[in-house]
Amino acid sequence: MCSEFPVDIYSTEQVRELDRLAIEEHGIGGYDLMQRAGHACFQSLLEAWPQTRRIRVYCGAGNNGGDGYVIARLAVEAGLAVEVIPVGDAQAVKGDARQAREDWLPYDTGQVQDQVDVIVDAIFGTGLSRPPAGKWLQCIEEINQANAAVLSVDIPSGLDSDTGMPKGENAAVVFADRTLTFIGMKQGLLTGKAGDYSGVLLFDSLGLPDSLYRRVMPVAERLHESLLLAYLPSRLPSAHKGNHGHALLIGGAPGMQGAIHMAAEACARTGAGLTTMVSHDGGTCRPEIMTCASSDHARLSHVFERANVIAIGPGLGLEQQAKTLLAQSLQQHKRMVVDADGLWLLSDSGKYRGNWVLTPHPGEAACLLRTSTQQIQQDRFAAVRDIQRKYGGVCVLKGFGSLIYDGESMSVCTAGNPGMGTGGMGDVLTGVIAGLLAQGLKPYDAARLGTYIHARAADLAAASFGERGLLATDLYPYIRMLVNPGKEFSGRAVLAT
């Protein structure tokens, strides 16, 4: 049975250390761990595809292949027809994997099956150091072309377990329907392109004791529901708007007013006591939101003074007016959120601050680091660290497995869905984070909680109506529900918007 999906996230090297501690200090044999992994995978296979009668197992020469041999033996014992394809030199298999292979051999009938129900990918584990080639590449291509469900053992073969990207440009990776990973949740399975390859991701600790995990400090934390209760307590009966902050949101150049409108409403729906929006024309999106035209310098000076948080960027533009607004915002020395066009302008400023939140998507991150989007995606963990090191504060690197980093702590958001790939989603996130900052949350807490609320709201919206056609403004009622944890939610609220 699979373990609960963990909060702690580890690098590949840290998982190897957990494995070493289990064997050397807790007396758990390596072959025992291999049998546990094989058993967990076989149970997962039957759970996902209970009608399975024929399977094919591709076994590499390392411990991942050893897990595959255990799965094959268990399948035969359960009455399934099994074909094992050794990948590489089977005679060179060593250690625990060799024992697993020898235990399998008495069951090997040598049968070849034209068609199977499930393929088990046990070719490469976390030790892959170069792009698959030769026989290994051929087997990955065979798996991807087969008309069968695919279960990957620990990680889809060909995927880098630290970055979530193929091991080399255009390198082959197994497309799995289901991936069961062991011992520690690998960071690469939660970001990059891992979601394209891993299918349904599951975790099993293989029964390792909790005390072992206290010996290795995880590299990151997965965002989860309990954060809502931790940072969004019920308000006092005597609370008033002045207790919940005043957020100033700046953007909305000609033709792009919608961006700042979405950010401002998201800020208000997140619970800011007062929200003021600065745009080119000073128009309003809701009567509850105060407005200011960017050309009204006297009023702009007044709202700068009153606000306790500034968010700038959505629809800001890149003209001189935008540069002036960014410069004025930076002069306030107040907590900030910088997004979209604000990030492009910021890349030319050389500014470094400790009290802002930067929210780049990969393209904007590439601009901030003077590199390419491809380089950002090749190692998102390195990229978010580099941005924070260069600009300070907190960086939210958006995308699959959004990363939040403040120079010390890292969080990963596993909520969200492909429906979020549409205009305005980033603007709504800017507003949510600004609203949380206005209510007094520290920048790192506002960034990670805001990222989670935004992504979770999108999941709830998609669950109601589907991913395709999801609009950024569809998130508002779900955002409001999430910032009021424990409240019942009626679908009528969605239909009323």
KOLDO-266752 format. One line per field, with one value per residue (C-alpha): x, y, z negated. Coordinates in nm, 4 decimals. Layout:
BEGIN
c1 (X,...) $
c2 (Y,...) $
c3 (Z,...) $
***
This chain:
BEGIN
c1 (0.0000,0.1383,0.2336,0.0734,0.2127,0.4972,0.5538,0.9338,1.1168,1.4711,1.7511,1.8762,2.1860,1.9736,1.7601,2.0783,2.1810,1.8444,1.8944,2.2443,2.1242,1.8470,2.0944,2.3997,2.2497,1.8992,1.9892,1.7485,1.9065,1.9428,1.7711,1.4923,1.4365,1.4400,1.1741,0.9629,0.9896,0.8986,0.6014,0.4781,0.5032,0.3220,0.0397,0.0197,0.0019,-0.2883,-0.4639,-0.4460,-0.5098,-0.6862,-0.7678,-0.4005,-0.3063,0.0161,0.3061,0.6471,0.9261,1.2282,1.5109,1.8248,2.1572,2.1285,1.9050,1.6119,1.6381,1.6568,1.3193,1.1937,1.3081,1.1226,0.8071,0.8389,0.8717,0.5713,0.3658,0.4396,0.3523,0.0203,-0.0535,0.0301,0.2173,0.5483,0.8167,1.1412,1.3682,1.7150,1.8580,2.2353,2.4635,2.2568,2.5697,2.7156,2.4340,2.5814,2.4871,2.1226,2.0083,2.2022,2.0280,1.6909,1.7764,1.8892,1.5651,1.3747,1.5565,1.3751,1.0488,1.1769,1.0083,1.1716,0.8334,0.7921,0.4555,0.3312,0.0864,0.0820,-0.1544,0.1092,0.4751,0.6982,0.9776,1.2670,1.5533,1.7072,1.6696,1.8240,2.1780,2.1398,2.4302,2.3936,2.1269,2.0049,2.1637,2.1985,1.9976,1.8686,1.7306,1.5759,1.3921,1.2569,1.1264,0.9679,0.7897,0.6580,0.5313,0.3641,-0.0113,-0.0009,-0.0239,0.3151,0.4288,0.7640,0.9662,1.0900,1.1248,1.0487,1.3650,1.5533,1.4262,1.6677,1.5504,1.6863,1.5624,1.2555,1.3964,1.5182,1.8805,2.0108,1.8528,1.5853,1.6770,1.4238,1.2157,0.9558,0.5994,0.4476,0.0838,0.1832,0.5081,0.5769,0.8763,1.0434,1.2049,1.2103,1.0139,1.2631,1.2553,1.2702,0.9418,0.7562,0.8724,1.0167,0.8591,0.8173,0.4406,0.4510,0.6255,0.5300,0.1520,-0.0086,0.2684,0.2670,0.5019,0.5998,0.8429,0.9050,0.8334,1.1420,1.1181,1.0380,1.3581,1.5626,1.4042,1.5001,1.8645,1.8472,1.7222,1.4931,1.5761,1.2197,0.8671,0.5537,0.2765,-0.0350,-0.3813,-0.2833,-0.1067,-0.4476,-0.5374,-0.1870,-0.1820,-0.5499,-0.7119,-1.0676,-1.0978,-1.1920,-1.5508,-1.4229,-1.2111,-1.2467,-1.0967,-0.8046,-0.6903,-0.6423,-0.4106,-0.4217,-0.2794,-0.1860,-0.1757,-0.0132,-0.0336,-0.2964,-0.1294,-0.3525,-0.4964,-0.3897,-0.6205,-0.7727,-0.4513,-0.4518,-0.8286,-0.7864,-0.5011,-0.6929,-1.0075,-0.8031,-0.6370,-0.9733,-1.1150,-0.8127,-0.9127,-0.7204,-0.9025,-0.8574,-0.7507,-0.6466,-0.5768,-0.3589,-0.4047,-0.3753,-0.7373,-0.8169,-1.1241,-1.2665,-1.3385,-1.5523,-1.7099,-1.5338,-1.1903,-1.0524,-0.8829,-0.6231,-0.5090,-0.1343,-0.1237,-0.2857,0.0384,-0.1163,-0.3504,-0.0806,0.1471,-0.1371,-0.2117,0.1596,0.1665,-0.1450,-0.0704,0.1261,0.1878,0.2584,0.2125,0.3346,0.3558,0.0275,-0.0277,0.2272,0.3908,0.7533,0.7269,0.8723,0.5535,0.5998,0.9636,0.8613,0.5928,0.8404,1.0966,0.8324,0.7253,1.0821,1.1295,0.8551,1.0638,0.7426,0.6789,0.6174,0.5103,0.6744,0.5362,0.5036,0.6294,0.7658,1.0117,1.1327,1.2014,1.3566,1.6122,1.7728,1.7769,2.0227,1.8030,1.8289,1.5746,1.4829,1.1134,0.9741,0.8251,0.9183,0.6866,0.8456,0.7343,1.0270,1.0504,1.0668,1.3131,1.5358,1.5260,1.6187,1.9188,2.0179,1.9806,1.7339,1.4010,1.5430,1.8278,1.5819,1.3766,1.6812,1.7237,1.4429,1.5787,1.9079,1.7270,1.5072,1.8134,2.0058,1.7249,1.6899,2.0666,2.0785,1.7686,1.6957,1.3581,1.1436,1.1213,0.8229,0.9268,0.5948,0.5159,0.4596,0.5797,0.6077,0.9081,0.9182,1.2555,1.3711,1.7416,1.6961,1.3760,1.2297,0.8683,0.7172,0.3549,0.2158,-0.1374,-0.2511,-0.3420,-0.2845,-0.6004,-0.4023,-0.2117,-0.4220,-0.3968,-0.4437,-0.3532,-0.0298,-0.2112,-0.4507,-0.1561,-0.0021,-0.3247,-0.3529,0.0024,-0.0475,-0.3666,-0.1885,0.1021,-0.1478,-0.2949,0.0430,0.1961,0.5718,0.6889,0.7878,0.4661,0.2534,0.4321,0.3965,0.0428,-0.0631,0.0851,-0.0968,-0.4327,-0.4067,-0.3237,-0.5745,-0.8479,-0.7688,-0.7989,-1.1386,-1.2570,-1.1364,-1.3058,-1.6336,-1.6214,-1.3038,-0.9571,-1.0120,-1.1747,-1.0729,-1.0415,-0.8391,-1.1507,-1.3129,-1.0825,-1.2341,-1.5075,-1.2671,-1.0028,-1.2589,-1.3509,-0.9892,-0.9041,-1.1930,-1.0814,-1.3508,-1.6389,-1.8863,-1.8942,-2.1935,-2.1685,-2.4278,-2.1512,-1.9772,-2.2873,-2.3538,-2.0245) $
c2 (0.0000,0.3434,0.5899,0.9295,1.1836,1.3494,1.7138,1.6837,1.6891,1.5668,1.5879,1.2674,1.2730,1.3108,1.0109,0.8078,0.9142,0.8018,0.4690,0.4374,0.5189,0.2603,-0.0102,0.0780,0.2250,0.0806,-0.2716,-0.2917,-0.5086,-0.3731,-0.6767,-0.6370,-0.2810,-0.4105,-0.6694,-0.4067,-0.1829,-0.4678,-0.5662,-0.2051,-0.1705,-0.4951,-0.3984,-0.0583,-0.2286,-0.4497,-0.1560,0.0505,-0.2317,-0.5170,-0.7043,-0.7439,-1.0900,-1.0319,-0.8029,-0.7191,-0.6005,-0.4119,-0.4590,-0.2468,-0.3530,-0.1536,-0.1604,-0.0283,-0.3414,-0.5451,-0.4023,-0.5139,-0.8736,-0.8802,-0.7528,-1.0205,-1.2979,-1.1745,-1.1528,-1.5141,-1.6256,-1.4442,-1.6360,-1.3686,-1.4322,-1.2484,-1.1566,-1.0052,-0.8084,-0.7491,-0.4157,-0.4141,-0.6954,-0.9154,-1.1010,-0.7741,-0.7206,-0.6979,-0.6845,-0.6917,-0.6644,-0.9814,-1.1632,-1.0445,-1.1685,-1.5077,-1.5419,-1.4649,-1.7086,-2.0252,-1.8570,-1.7469,-1.9456,-1.7389,-1.6698,-1.3790,-1.2033,-1.0078,-0.8076,-0.7273,-0.5376,-0.3574,-0.2719,-0.2211,0.0294,-0.0692,0.0400,0.3432,0.4803,0.7976,0.7033,0.7976,1.0249,1.0678,1.0530,0.6999,0.5518,0.2186,-0.0672,0.1544,0.4104,0.1348,-0.0081,0.3325,0.3856,0.0386,0.1173,0.4479,0.2910,-0.0084,-0.0289,-0.0985,0.0778,0.1718,0.1609,0.3278,0.2117,0.5051,0.7450,0.7310,0.6078,0.8919,1.1640,1.3580,1.3101,1.6496,1.8752,1.6973,1.7292,1.4712,1.3751,1.5734,1.7906,1.5969,1.2817,0.9993,0.9479,0.6833,0.8137,0.6403,0.6169,0.5636,0.6189,0.4855,0.6477,0.5303,0.6378,1.0141,1.2334,1.3400,1.7088,1.6476,1.4576,1.7744,2.0319,2.0811,1.8374,1.5558,1.5799,1.5053,1.1733,1.0412,1.0111,0.9468,0.9993,0.7849,0.7502,0.4678,0.5083,0.1314,0.1322,0.3309,0.4738,0.8409,0.8780,0.8189,1.1165,1.3460,1.2779,1.4400,1.7972,1.8099,2.0478,2.1798,2.1583,2.0761,2.3313,2.1828,2.2647,2.3099,2.6360,2.7990,2.7454,2.8377,3.1800,3.2714,3.2610,3.3816,3.7578,3.9247,4.0492,4.4052,4.3956,4.6775,4.7614,4.9439,4.6200,4.4412,4.6654,4.8875,4.7469,4.9664,4.7906,4.9632,4.8766,4.8953,5.0794,5.1528,4.8298,4.6313,4.7617,4.4179,4.2889,4.5358,4.4986,4.1244,4.1759,4.4353,4.2269,3.9217,4.1340,4.2464,3.8916,3.7712,4.0016,4.3277,4.5931,4.8575,4.8220,5.1051,5.0524,5.2798,5.2551,5.4710,5.5837,5.5476,5.3382,5.0904,4.7199,4.7142,4.9937,4.8625,4.9297,5.2850,5.4164,5.6636,5.7656,5.7322,6.0921,6.2288,6.3017,6.4686,6.1781,5.9243,6.0758,6.0484,5.6813,5.5954,5.7401,5.5575,5.2100,4.9564,4.7262,4.7978,4.5533,4.6631,4.5057,4.3678,4.5470,4.8129,4.8424,4.9261,5.2947,5.5885,5.6213,5.2639,5.3266,5.6343,5.4424,5.1664,5.4224,5.5961,5.2623,5.1694,5.5026,5.4126,5.1344,4.9404,4.5722,4.4962,4.2394,4.2802,4.0881,4.0918,4.4150,4.5251,4.2361,4.3275,4.6813,4.5559,4.3518,4.6796,4.8383,4.6252,4.6700,4.4384,4.4390,4.2174,4.3018,4.2270,3.9234,3.8637,3.6349,3.5499,3.2882,3.1144,3.3798,3.6628,3.4617,3.4326,3.8101,3.8607,3.6294,3.7298,3.3776,3.1705,3.0220,2.6812,2.7303,2.8301,2.5163,2.2894,2.3432,2.5382,2.4898,2.6502,2.9306,3.0330,3.0378,3.2509,3.5061,3.5385,3.5717,3.8487,4.0480,3.9526,3.9105,3.6150,3.4637,3.2659,3.0814,2.9968,2.6906,2.3210,2.2773,2.6484,2.7136,2.9693,3.0637,3.3329,3.2564,3.0019,2.8040,2.6454,2.5462,2.3580,2.3952,2.0713,2.2093,2.3550,2.2220,2.2871,2.4957,2.7738,2.8305,3.1277,3.5066,3.6765,3.3896,3.5572,3.8851,3.7116,3.5575,3.9033,4.0265,3.7301,3.7742,4.1494,4.0910,3.8588,4.1017,4.3785,4.1637,4.1384,3.8138,3.8096,3.8044,3.4356,3.3270,3.5485,3.4145,3.0465,3.0731,3.2911,3.0495,2.7593,2.9416,3.0470,2.6966,2.5229,2.7644,2.6711,2.3015,2.3582,2.5596,2.2892,2.0202,2.2051,2.2829,2.1354,2.2640,2.3811,2.7235,2.8079,3.1856,3.3708,3.5418,3.2010,3.1682,3.4502,3.2591,2.9749,3.2180,3.3677,3.0214,2.9236,3.2378,3.1455,2.7927,2.5750,2.7528,2.5518,2.6419,2.6434,2.6094,2.8877,3.1370,3.0270,3.0632,3.4089,3.5569) $
c3 (0.0000,0.0935,-0.1796,-0.2212,0.0246,-0.1685,-0.2527,-0.2588,0.0745,0.1306,0.3822,0.5410,0.3228,0.0093,0.1070,0.1505,-0.1992,-0.3377,-0.1642,-0.3120,-0.6629,-0.6341,-0.5392,-0.7473,-1.0633,-1.0854,-0.9828,-0.6902,-0.4228,-0.0724,0.0737,-0.1807,-0.0528,0.3047,0.2249,0.0520,0.3595,0.5933,0.3811,0.3638,0.7434,0.8114,0.5762,0.7441,1.0838,0.9763,0.8158,1.1344,1.3831,1.2001,1.5230,1.6126,1.7394,1.9311,1.8458,1.9863,1.7575,1.8892,1.6368,1.6369,1.4883,1.1631,0.8575,1.0589,1.2698,0.9506,0.8502,1.1911,1.1388,0.8055,0.9767,1.2457,0.9878,0.7894,1.1090,1.2023,0.8498,0.8918,1.2122,1.4687,1.7911,1.7700,2.0210,1.8913,2.1221,1.9740,2.0881,2.1066,1.9944,1.7623,1.6546,1.5233,1.2736,0.9245,0.5570,0.4535,0.8148,0.8966,0.6116,0.7428,1.0919,0.9627,0.7665,1.0863,1.3176,1.1980,1.3030,1.6439,1.9227,2.1948,2.3488,2.5893,2.5949,2.8937,2.6872,2.3146,2.0863,1.8787,1.9290,1.6269,1.6845,1.4557,1.6805,1.5104,1.1603,1.0206,1.1262,1.4929,1.5882,1.9652,2.2365,2.3146,2.6254,2.8015,2.6526,2.3725,2.6172,2.8286,2.5276,2.4229,2.7741,2.7716,2.4461,2.5777,2.8994,2.7370,2.6962,2.3227,1.9898,1.8400,1.4779,1.4085,1.1093,0.8952,1.1898,1.5641,1.7339,1.8982,1.6621,1.4411,1.0827,0.9726,1.2530,1.3905,1.7424,1.9945,1.9349,2.2296,2.4982,2.6901,2.4972,2.4817,2.1674,2.0900,2.0924,1.7907,1.6929,1.3316,1.1403,0.7928,0.6246,0.3036,-0.0239,0.0407,0.2811,0.5480,0.6295,1.0043,1.0024,0.9020,1.1549,1.5034,1.7506,1.4994,1.5150,1.8876,1.8239,1.4804,1.5152,1.1770,0.9222,0.6082,0.3134,0.0816,-0.2086,-0.2083,-0.5792,-0.6810,-1.0356,-1.0964,-1.2972,-0.9814,-0.8044,-1.0902,-1.0045,-0.6594,-0.6112,-0.3048,-0.0248,-0.0003,-0.1400,0.0570,0.0068,-0.1495,-0.2822,-0.6469,-0.5578,-0.5217,-0.8854,-1.0003,-0.8349,-0.7938,-1.1393,-1.1948,-1.2274,-1.5529,-1.5799,-1.6204,-1.3032,-1.0486,-0.7104,-0.8648,-1.0273,-0.6971,-0.5048,-0.1993,0.1245,0.4190,0.7568,1.0541,1.4243,1.6965,1.9846,2.2859,2.4211,2.1149,1.8444,1.7962,1.6394,1.3515,1.3111,1.2549,1.0105,0.8124,0.7791,0.6793,0.4106,0.2742,0.2853,0.0892,-0.1947,-0.1728,-0.3736,-0.1052,0.2567,0.4881,0.8575,1.0704,1.4459,1.7542,1.7554,1.3855,1.4672,1.2191,1.2392,0.9231,0.7174,0.4054,0.5564,0.5464,0.8585,0.9730,1.3208,1.3641,1.4895,1.1699,0.9878,0.6833,0.6119,0.6963,0.4343,0.1815,0.2515,0.2399,-0.1096,-0.2306,-0.0990,-0.3015,-0.0036,0.3637,0.6511,0.9915,1.3338,1.4738,1.8043,1.7011,2.0414,2.1131,2.2050,2.0125,1.8056,1.6854,1.5942,1.3956,1.2055,1.1169,0.9977,0.7835,0.6368,0.5454,0.3692,0.1187,-0.0447,-0.1103,-0.0634,0.3011,0.5554,0.8969,1.1941,1.5727,1.7343,1.3984,1.4133,1.7618,1.6414,1.3194,1.5144,1.6275,1.2830,1.0870,0.7811,0.4811,0.1993,-0.0894,-0.1126,0.2301,0.4034,0.7669,0.9651,1.3012,1.5480,1.7253,1.9977,1.7439,1.5360,1.8431,1.8795,1.5130,1.5476,1.9023,2.0319,2.2316,2.1291,2.2176,1.9687,1.6964,1.7535,1.7605,1.3858,1.2256,0.8740,0.9747,1.1582,0.8655,0.6395,0.8891,0.9207,0.5443,0.5050,0.7656,0.6681,0.3054,0.1404,0.2455,0.5929,0.7197,1.0363,1.1968,1.4061,1.3442,0.9883,0.9044,0.6794,0.3982,0.2485,0.0043,-0.0218,-0.2990,-0.2495,0.0622,0.1250,0.4185,0.5277,0.6675,0.7065,1.0377,1.3811,1.7539,1.7723,1.6050,1.9287,2.0300,2.0168,1.6814,1.4487,1.3426,1.2817,1.0440,0.8567,0.8177,0.6600,0.4247,0.2937,0.2583,0.0618,-0.1789,-0.2233,-0.2983,-0.5761,-0.7440,-0.6198,-0.5746,-0.2121,-0.2061,-0.3759,-0.1492,0.1577,0.0770,-0.0614,0.2318,0.4823,0.3188,0.2984,0.6618,0.7870,0.5620,0.6745,1.0339,0.9478,0.7872,1.0863,1.3254,1.1191,1.1624,1.5337,1.6864,1.7693,2.1257,2.1325,1.7760,1.7337,1.4738,1.3406,1.2815,0.9796,0.7737,0.5858,0.5080,0.3835,0.1506,0.0236,-0.0378,-0.2362,-0.4657,-0.5616,-0.7117,-0.5404,-0.3352,0.0326,0.2645,0.6384,0.6667,0.5992,0.9174,1.1310,0.9899,1.1073) $
***
